[in-house]
Amino acid sequence: MTDHQPPHIGLASLDQLWFQVAGTLCNLTCHHCFISCSPHNDSFGSLSLEMVKQRLRESLPLGIKEYYFTGGEPFLNPDMTAILVETLRYGPATVLTNGTIWKDDWLEQLAHAEQASEYSLEFRVSIDGFSPQTNDPIRGRGTFDRALKGIMRLVDTGFLPIITAARTWPDRQEREVLEAFRTMLQDAGYRRPRLKILPTLKIGAEQQRSGGYMPLDRVTTAMLEGYDRSQLVCHHSRTITDRGVHVCPILIDAPDSLLSQSLADSAVPFRLSHGACYTCYQYGAICTNPSAGPAPQIGPPSPSQSPP
Amino acid sequence: MRQRIACLGGIYSNYLALERALADIRHRGADQIVCLGDLGAFGPHPDRVFPLLAEYQVTCLQGNYDDSIGNELNDCQCGYTDPRDNHFAQISYDYTLANTAATHRRFLQRLPAQLRLTLGPLRVLFCHGSPRRVNEFLWQSTTSTAFLERLASEHQADVLAATHTGVKWHRRLDKHRHFVNVGCLGRPENDGHQHVWYTMLEWRQGQLQVDFVPLQYDFRRLAREMREERLPEEFVETILTGWWTTCLEILPSKERRRGPH
């Protein structure tokens, strides 16, 4: 293989299973959405409770470590609360939401379910600026106030949401922006905010905003030499949509991302030919929660021996 | 045939707790003592744990901290992204590296990542983070049972024993298999108590018994020595209050809610 051909990467260990649970339906139309979700985008459909149950049962013998739910806006799925309650019987669950549409009784029901489970239910709430002036131009007018209200409802219910922001500011401002986020959340009453910062992915709506990837923004075989492949999402994850099993939650719009209908058959090598693969390569572990820590590495364990 | 194995999680330079634990284990009796790694970090005078480990013939594994100190890497490989967590982690790491003698660094460098022992008829695999990665976090609330059963099968073990998170827990798996996080000896486990823990695995009455043993030690003296060494007051607060104050980013929500920070 020459350096100009994209390398393939295999599924080393299926640890994280993602569900595109609301398809591409969202009540917001964020300018940086990498799959262009909106109130009118029905290119992917929602997953019903029955569909998720069937996939959870299918996943059991594969030994999935954690389950993640994304969209679109997951809570537009009328089964969402029941889906999370069911998932907590199988393992830890994380839901990625914009925090603008849930109802108090849903949260109370989920708080009870998490309390009864051995597993965590994590909420990741997207908010892309520490003020209406920095957030609303990206996520829509009024979304900062609505999301902040949603975050505080979670906090008041006893959850500790992970506030997720896409890095739409220059790297040199990182420190001040993070501090501004913390101060804003603490002032609002979230005493110990948790933050996760994501890189932007220059596909979908974000492609229009930032101009997309350049032809050389690609992973090459040489770049993978000595690289910890476990930093790549496709190394240890798969994503369920209403069409089947995809390689990762980022590339579902790409035709080659659909790998199979069954989870067992999805353990096939994937060609890292997309610009988004380059971002994943650059930043690493972009989709998982901080508590997951570094992802697993490929290779045999060190041999056992006694110390001197 | 081994009947009892005493397990020590991260020691984090807490030689005072280690001294008490080893005396307690000798009193109770154990066929073997295993330390699952992270001998240094956080506490004062990292060199003081080594003579104790040698005296009691403790079998040591290499944690991520030991790998870093032994190989003089730049950081502890905990993988924090929060700037505050990284700030405190680096203070701890720089102090530990600067105060670990070369002979001890070589000892850490050569430690194995894993150990297999039998306990009664059980095949026990000891590791630091997980059997597949030294710095993988296996938290109780974010690790499914199905995943642990897969690990046990892939690594041909009846019992998997790990540490790294600093919080003890035990889960029964299928086919009479077990996962045990042995907790850590070096600092309290974010429960508002000053005592620390070690773990006794015992083959008794035809099954595995997992006993988490609380251990009182002279935490005030440890706090005093940490201050004398100019270690951060945030670390001292953890020793005195039993609540974690730093490196909280990696806690899942369930574990984090147990503490006030």
Interface residues (C-beta under 8 A of the other chain):
Chain A: S13 D15 S59 L60 P61 L62 G63 I64 K65 E66 Y90 G91 P92 E114 E118 Y119 S120 L121 E122 G158 F159 L160 R175 L178 R192 R194 L195 K196 I197 S230 N289 P290 S291 A292 G293 P294 P296 Q297 P301 S302 P303 S304 Q305 S306 P307 P308
Chain B: T59 C60 Q77 C78 G79 T81 D82 P83 F107 R110 L111 P112 A113 Q114 L115 R116 C127 G129 S130 P131 R132 R133 N135 E136 F137 W139 Q140 S141 T142 T143 S144 T145 A146 F147 L148 E149 R150 L151 H155 R171 L248 E249 I250 L251 P252 S253 K254 E255 R256 R257 H261
